[in-house]
């Protein structure tokens, strides 16, 4: 039993007058991975056996569909090419591989019909489109060692991923439950989701080992998809005929302790700046005065309490402020020293020297660092013979200097601005 390509004219014309069945895929949504074929038009054959595809029936296969003809639970023929096919019980399998080339033949040889007389004939379809929107979320926080924070942090990730079926025969044999007529991805995803989350943890740990900062993980969805592909694709392709197509991270969050460590590290980085520290000190004093003024026992009592507090902690506050001021003064002094050094270097440059675009100070005609020529002095011009001049005529060949506007006079008398005379076509001399 097998299938052969149907003639288009027969499908559109004479077939309408015959009793044979026309079979198409049942409703196939974007989450459907597998469905049966149903007769969209039944002819006058009322003596046929149920679950038997009549000899001569036509099967429709649309884009991104893989059709299998099944006898007794075993695949006897298939096609990955869209078109119309006629069932021929006397023919051998035609095996239309389509986009999969010869890779399907190996899978077919492993699961093909074993030669027993069949009692049930059915048509099934596998969805070859990308199956999108499969939700995932980490049940427990994933550990992530961040070299920037030098700490073991923990994060949670939520989002969606998509799969694509790469070997529909293997997928049918290993993934689809037996005797099912229609399968949605959510019905079979529980085990694969566990494997996905294990691979997700391994991939995130690999990102940690590669030195990616934890705060960058949410923006690395594309790279994460590649990590996932490296982790899962070989296993899923060989065992189940499917692969991870993409991973989308909707959110990445940290557990409470990790968030505290991140906040503390960020505050420390900010307070390493003496100007920020001094602002913090002055702000603390201002907040203390505001709190004292709003004291429920009266402003005077509040300021007295603040005074005692200042006596107790004033030494520390004063020392902190003095330290901040000292560091800020050192930074300003360093900046002034750097500016003065640059000025001194410029003042110390010998007369007649020039500074190249690379920063090197030179006295010769060429830069001693990069070899660039010295810029021409102001008011000079270069003759076509190569001589640099300052007067109105070339000291080498006697040609006149070009006019400031770039005009020149041809020997024919025409005044031009381009490289060739607009009157006679002679080149500029």
C-alpha positions as CSV (number, residue, x, y, z in Angstrom):
1,X,0.0,0.0,0.0
2,X,1.3,3.5,-0.9
3,X,0.6,6.8,-2.4
4,X,1.3,8.3,-5.8
5,X,1.1,11.9,-7.0
6,X,-2.4,12.7,-8.2
7,X,-3.0,14.4,-11.6
8,X,-4.2,17.9,-11.0
9,X,-7.0,17.8,-13.6
10,X,-8.4,14.6,-12.1
11,X,-8.5,16.2,-8.6
12,X,-10.3,19.3,-9.8
13,X,-12.6,17.8,-12.4
14,X,-13.6,14.1,-12.8
15,X,-12.9,13.2,-9.2
16,X,-16.0,15.2,-8.1
17,X,-18.2,12.6,-9.8
18,X,-16.6,9.6,-8.1
19,X,-17.4,7.9,-4.8
20,X,-13.8,8.0,-3.5
21,X,-13.0,10.0,-0.3
22,X,-11.1,13.2,-0.1
23,X,-9.0,13.4,3.1
24,X,-7.4,16.5,4.8
25,X,-5.9,17.3,8.1
26,X,-8.4,17.9,11.0
27,X,-8.3,21.4,12.5
28,X,-4.5,22.2,13.1
29,X,-3.9,25.2,15.4
30,X,-0.6,26.8,16.2
31,X,-0.3,24.6,19.3
32,X,-1.2,21.4,17.5
33,X,1.7,19.0,16.9
34,X,-0.2,16.0,15.6
35,X,-3.7,15.4,14.2
36,X,-5.6,12.8,12.2
37,X,-6.9,13.0,8.6
38,X,-10.6,13.4,8.2
39,X,-12.8,12.9,5.1
40,X,-13.9,16.3,3.9
41,X,-16.1,14.7,1.2
42,X,-17.4,11.2,1.3
43,X,-18.7,9.5,-1.9
44,X,-21.4,6.9,-2.4
45,X,-19.3,4.0,-1.1
46,X,-21.4,2.8,1.8
47,X,-19.9,-0.7,2.0
48,X,-16.4,0.4,3.0
49,X,-14.9,-0.6,6.3
50,X,-14.5,2.0,9.0
51,X,-10.9,3.1,9.6
52,X,-10.0,2.0,6.1
53,X,-8.6,4.4,3.5
54,X,-10.3,3.3,0.2
55,X,-8.1,2.4,-2.7
56,X,-8.0,5.5,-5.0
57,X,-8.9,8.0,-2.3
58,X,-7.2,11.4,-2.6
59,X,-5.2,13.0,0.3
60,X,-4.6,16.7,0.4
61,X,-1.3,17.9,2.0
62,X,-0.8,21.6,2.6
63,X,2.3,23.7,3.3
64,X,4.1,22.9,6.6
65,X,2.3,19.5,7.0
66,X,3.8,16.1,7.0
67,X,1.4,13.3,6.1
68,X,1.7,9.6,7.1
69,X,-0.3,6.7,5.8
70,X,-0.6,4.2,8.6
71,X,-1.6,0.6,8.5
72,X,-2.0,-1.4,11.7
73,X,-0.1,1.3,13.7
74,X,2.9,1.2,11.4
75,X,3.8,3.9,8.8
76,X,3.7,2.5,5.3
77,X,4.2,5.7,3.3
78,X,4.6,9.4,3.9
79,X,5.2,12.7,2.2
80,X,6.7,16.0,3.2
81,X,5.7,17.7,-0.1
82,X,2.5,19.7,-0.4
83,X,0.1,18.5,-3.1
84,X,-2.6,15.9,-3.9
85,X,-1.9,12.2,-3.5
86,X,-3.8,9.1,-4.6
87,X,-3.9,6.0,-2.4
88,X,-2.8,2.9,-4.3
89,X,-3.1,-0.4,-2.4
90,X,-1.0,-2.2,-5.0
91,X,2.0,0.2,-5.0
92,X,5.1,0.2,-3.0
93,X,5.9,3.2,-0.7
94,X,6.8,6.3,-2.7
95,X,8.5,8.1,0.2
96,X,8.3,11.8,-0.8
97,X,11.0,13.2,1.4
98,X,10.6,16.9,0.4
99,X,12.6,19.3,2.6
100,X,14.1,16.5,4.7
101,X,16.1,14.9,1.9
102,X,17.1,11.3,2.5
103,X,17.3,11.7,6.3
104,X,13.8,10.3,6.7
105,X,14.6,7.0,5.1
106,X,16.6,5.8,8.0
107,X,13.8,6.6,10.4
108,X,11.3,5.0,8.1
109,X,13.3,1.7,8.0
110,X,13.2,1.6,11.8
111,X,9.4,2.0,12.2
112,X,7.9,0.8,8.9
113,X,5.1,-1.7,8.4
114,X,6.2,-5.2,9.3
115,X,4.3,-7.2,6.7
116,X,1.4,-8.3,8.7
117,X,-2.0,-7.9,7.0
118,X,-3.4,-4.6,8.2
119,X,-6.8,-4.2,9.8
120,X,-6.8,-0.5,10.3
121,X,-5.8,2.2,7.9
122,X,-5.5,5.9,8.9
123,X,-4.0,9.2,7.7
124,X,-2.1,11.3,10.2
125,X,-0.5,14.8,9.9
126,X,2.5,16.3,11.8
127,X,2.7,20.1,12.1
128,X,6.1,21.3,10.7
129,X,5.5,24.9,11.7
130,X,7.4,26.4,14.7
131,X,5.4,25.7,17.8
132,X,5.6,28.9,19.7
133,X,4.5,30.3,23.1
134,X,5.4,27.3,25.3
135,X,5.6,28.8,28.8
136,X,8.2,28.0,31.4
137,X,9.2,29.2,34.8
138,X,11.9,28.1,37.3
139,X,10.4,26.4,40.3
140,X,13.4,27.2,42.5
141,X,16.1,29.9,42.2
142,X,19.0,29.1,40.0
143,X,22.5,29.8,41.5
144,X,24.6,32.2,39.6
145,X,28.2,33.2,40.6
146,X,28.8,36.7,39.4
147,X,32.5,37.7,39.2
148,X,31.6,41.5,39.2
149,X,29.9,41.1,42.6
150,X,32.2,38.3,43.6
151,X,29.3,36.5,45.1
152,X,27.0,33.5,44.6
153,X,23.6,35.0,43.6
154,X,20.3,33.4,42.9
155,X,17.7,34.2,40.1
156,X,14.4,33.1,38.8
157,X,13.4,33.2,35.1
158,X,10.1,33.1,33.3
159,X,9.3,33.2,29.7
160,X,8.4,31.2,26.6
161,X,10.2,29.0,24.2
162,X,9.4,27.4,20.8
163,X,10.3,24.0,19.2
164,X,10.4,22.8,15.7
165,X,9.9,19.2,14.5
166,X,13.0,18.1,12.5
167,X,12.2,14.4,12.0
168,X,8.4,13.8,12.0
169,X,8.7,10.0,11.7
170,X,10.9,9.8,14.8
171,X,8.6,12.3,16.5
172,X,5.6,10.2,15.8
173,X,7.2,7.0,17.0
174,X,8.8,8.4,20.2
175,X,6.6,11.3,21.3
176,X,3.0,10.8,20.2
177,X,0.9,8.6,22.5
178,X,-0.5,5.6,20.8
179,X,-4.2,5.7,19.6
180,X,-4.3,9.4,19.9
181,X,-6.1,11.3,17.1
182,X,-5.0,14.8,18.1
183,X,-2.2,16.1,20.3
184,X,-1.6,19.6,21.6
185,X,1.9,20.6,22.8
186,X,0.6,21.2,26.4
187,X,-0.6,17.6,26.6
188,X,2.9,16.1,26.2
189,X,5.0,19.0,27.6
190,X,5.3,18.0,31.2
191,X,8.3,15.8,30.9
192,X,10.0,17.9,28.2
193,X,9.5,21.0,30.3
194,X,11.4,19.3,33.2
195,X,14.3,18.6,30.7
196,X,14.1,22.1,29.4
197,X,14.4,23.6,32.9
198,X,17.4,21.4,33.6
199,X,19.0,22.6,30.4
200,X,18.1,26.1,31.2
201,X,19.9,25.9,34.6
202,X,23.0,24.4,32.8
203,X,22.9,27.1,30.2
204,X,22.6,29.9,32.8
205,X,25.4,28.4,34.8
206,X,27.5,28.4,31.6
207,X,26.7,32.1,31.1
208,X,28.0,32.6,34.6
209,X,31.2,30.7,33.8
210,X,31.7,32.8,30.7
211,X,31.7,36.0,32.9
212,X,28.3,37.5,31.9
213,X,27.1,39.8,34.6
214,X,23.8,38.7,36.2
215,X,22.1,42.0,35.4
216,X,22.8,41.3,31.7
217,X,21.1,37.9,31.6
218,X,17.6,39.3,30.8
219,X,19.1,41.0,27.7
220,X,20.9,37.9,26.5
221,X,17.8,35.9,25.3
222,X,19.4,35.2,21.9
223,X,22.6,33.9,23.5
224,X,20.7,31.9,26.0
225,X,18.8,30.2,23.1
226,X,22.2,29.2,21.6
227,X,23.3,27.8,25.0
228,X,20.0,25.8,25.2
229,X,20.5,24.5,21.6
230,X,24.0,23.3,22.5
231,X,22.6,21.6,25.6
232,X,19.4,20.0,24.3
233,X,19.4,19.9,20.6
234,X,21.6,16.9,20.1
235,X,19.6,14.8,22.6
236,X,16.2,15.9,21.5
237,X,17.0,15.5,17.8
238,X,18.4,12.0,18.2
239,X,15.8,10.8,20.6
240,X,12.6,12.7,19.6
241,X,13.1,14.4,16.3
242,X,12.6,18.0,17.5
243,X,14.8,20.9,18.5
244,X,14.7,24.2,20.5
245,X,14.0,27.0,18.0
246,X,14.1,30.1,20.3
247,X,14.0,31.2,24.0
248,X,12.3,34.4,25.1
249,X,12.9,35.7,28.7
250,X,9.9,37.7,29.9
251,X,11.4,38.4,33.3
252,X,14.5,37.7,35.4
253,X,14.2,38.3,39.2
254,X,16.5,37.8,42.2
255,X,15.8,36.3,45.5
256,X,15.7,38.6,48.5
257,X,19.2,38.0,49.7
258,X,20.7,38.4,46.3
259,X,18.8,41.7,45.8
260,X,20.2,43.0,49.2
261,X,23.8,42.1,48.1
262,X,23.4,43.8,44.7
263,X,21.9,46.9,46.4
264,X,24.8,47.0,48.9
265,X,27.4,46.6,46.2
266,X,25.9,49.4,44.2
267,X,25.7,51.7,47.2
268,X,29.3,51.0,48.0
269,X,30.3,51.8,44.4
270,X,28.5,55.1,44.6
271,X,29.9,56.0,48.1
272,X,33.5,55.5,46.8
273,X,33.1,58.9,45.2
274,X,33.9,61.6,47.9
275,X,31.5,64.1,46.4
276,X,28.6,61.5,46.8
277,X,29.8,60.7,50.3
278,X,29.9,64.4,51.3
279,X,26.4,64.8,49.9
280,X,25.2,61.8,52.0
281,X,26.8,63.3,55.2
282,X,25.2,66.7,54.6
283,X,21.9,65.1,53.8
284,X,22.0,63.1,57.0
285,X,22.6,66.3,59.0
286,X,19.7,68.1,57.2
287,X,17.4,65.1,57.8
288,X,18.3,65.2,61.5
289,X,17.5,68.9,61.8
290,X,14.2,68.3,60.0
291,X,13.3,65.5,62.4
292,X,14.3,67.7,65.4
293,X,12.0,70.5,64.2
294,X,9.0,68.1,64.0
295,X,9.6,66.5,67.5
296,X,6.3,65.8,69.3
297,X,7.8,67.2,72.6
298,X,8.6,70.5,71.0
299,X,11.3,71.7,68.7
300,X,13.5,72.8,71.6
301,X,13.6,69.3,73.1
302,X,14.3,67.9,69.6
303,X,17.2,70.3,69.0
304,X,18.6,69.5,72.5
305,X,18.5,65.8,71.7
306,X,20.1,66.5,68.3
307,X,22.8,68.5,70.1
308,X,23.6,65.6,72.4
309,X,23.7,63.4,69.4
310,X,26.0,65.7,67.6
311,X,28.3,65.8,70.7
312,X,28.4,62.0,70.6
313,X,28.7,61.5,66.9
314,X,29.9,64.8,65.8
315,X,33.5,63.7,65.9
316,X,32.8,61.0,63.4
317,X,30.7,63.2,61.2
318,X,33.3,65.9,61.2
319,X,36.1,63.4,60.5
320,X,34.1,61.9,57.6
321,X,33.4,65.3,56.1
322,X,37.0,66.4,56.5
323,X,38.1,63.2,54.8
324,X,35.7,63.8,51.9
325,X,36.9,67.4,51.5
326,X,40.5,66.3,51.5
327,X,39.9,63.7,48.8
328,X,37.9,66.2,46.7
329,X,40.8,68.7,47.1
330,X,43.3,66.0,46.0
331,X,41.2,65.3,42.9
332,X,41.1,69.0,42.0
333,X,44.8,69.4,42.6
334,X,45.5,66.4,40.4
335,X,43.4,67.9,37.7
336,X,45.1,71.3,38.0
337,X,48.5,69.7,38.1
338,X,47.7,67.8,34.9
339,X,46.6,71.0,33.2
340,X,49.7,72.9,34.4
341,X,51.9,70.0,33.2
342,X,50.3,70.2,29.8
343,X,50.8,74.0,29.7
344,X,54.4,73.6,30.8
345,X,55.0,71.1,28.2
346,X,53.6,73.4,25.6
347,X,55.7,76.3,26.9
348,X,58.8,74.2,26.9
349,X,58.4,73.3,23.2
350,X,61.3,74.8,21.2
351,X,60.7,77.6,18.7
352,X,59.7,76.5,15.2
353,X,58.3,73.2,16.5
354,X,55.0,71.8,15.5
355,X,52.6,69.2,16.9
356,X,51.6,66.3,14.8
357,X,48.0,64.9,14.8
358,X,49.4,61.9,16.7
359,X,50.4,64.2,19.5
360,X,54.2,64.1,18.9
361,X,56.0,67.5,19.1
362,X,58.5,67.8,16.2
363,X,61.0,70.3,14.7
364,X,61.7,68.7,11.4
365,X,59.7,68.5,8.2
366,X,58.3,65.1,9.1
367,X,56.9,63.6,12.3
368,X,59.5,61.4,14.1
369,X,56.7,59.2,15.4
370,X,54.3,58.5,12.4
371,X,56.2,60.1,9.5
372,X,53.5,62.6,8.5
373,X,54.8,65.8,6.8
374,X,54.7,69.1,8.7
375,X,51.7,71.3,7.9
376,X,52.5,74.1,5.5
377,X,52.9,77.6,7.2
378,X,50.0,80.0,6.8
379,X,50.1,82.0,3.6
380,X,52.0,79.4,1.6
381,X,50.9,77.6,-1.6
382,X,52.2,74.6,-3.5
383,X,52.8,74.9,-7.1
384,X,52.0,72.1,-9.6
385,X,55.8,71.5,-9.8
386,X,55.8,70.6,-6.1
387,X,57.6,73.8,-4.8
388,X,56.2,75.5,-1.7
389,X,56.0,79.2,-2.2
390,X,55.0,82.4,-0.3
391,X,55.1,84.9,-3.2
392,X,52.8,85.5,-6.2
393,X,55.0,83.4,-8.5
394,X,56.6,80.0,-8.1
395,X,60.3,80.5,-7.3
396,X,61.1,77.3,-9.3
397,X,59.1,77.5,-12.5
398,X,57.7,81.0,-12.4
399,X,54.0,80.0,-12.6
400,X,51.6,82.4,-10.9
401,X,50.0,81.6,-7.6
402,X,46.4,80.4,-7.9
403,X,43.8,83.0,-7.0
404,X,42.2,82.7,-3.6
405,X,39.0,81.5,-5.1
406,X,40.8,78.7,-7.0
407,X,40.4,80.4,-10.4
408,X,43.1,80.0,-13.1
409,X,43.5,81.4,-16.6
410,X,44.0,79.1,-19.5
411,X,46.4,79.9,-22.4
412,X,43.3,80.5,-24.5
413,X,42.2,83.3,-22.2
414,X,39.3,81.5,-20.5
415,X,39.0,81.8,-16.7
416,X,38.3,78.4,-15.0
417,X,37.9,76.8,-11.6
418,X,38.1,73.1,-12.4
419,X,41.0,70.9,-13.5
420,X,40.3,71.4,-17.2
421,X,39.6,74.4,-19.3
422,X,35.9,74.9,-20.0
423,X,36.7,76.5,-23.4
424,X,39.4,74.4,-25.0
425,X,39.6,71.4,-22.6
426,X,43.3,71.8,-21.8
427,X,44.3,70.6,-18.3
428,X,45.3,73.1,-15.6
429,X,49.0,73.9,-15.9
